[in-house]
């Protein structure tokens, strides 16, 4: 039971592999969320993974790319990008603090 809790390698590896299966941008979002949210990173990551039940993995990864370009690592913002179909819009030349990662 305790191995399914945040902080255990099995738990971390499970979510890392799920995010990698979505795409490279989702994987980048995971590492940034882990840095930003420290011990509470699993909630936004689970939300992003759940988005794959509604949207195609490719679209979720595109939304993660767009979020990275604008310096966003919030689950709610990534969800809004998908809901509004903004994942295919052109990206402006300016970017957020994470823009150089994408």
Secondary structure, 3 states (H helix, E strand, C coil): CHHHCCCCHHHHHHHHHHHHHHCHHHHHHHHHHHHHHHHHCHHHHHHHHHHHHHCCHHHHHHHHHHHHHCCCCCHHHHHHHHHCCHHHCCCCCCCCCCCCCC
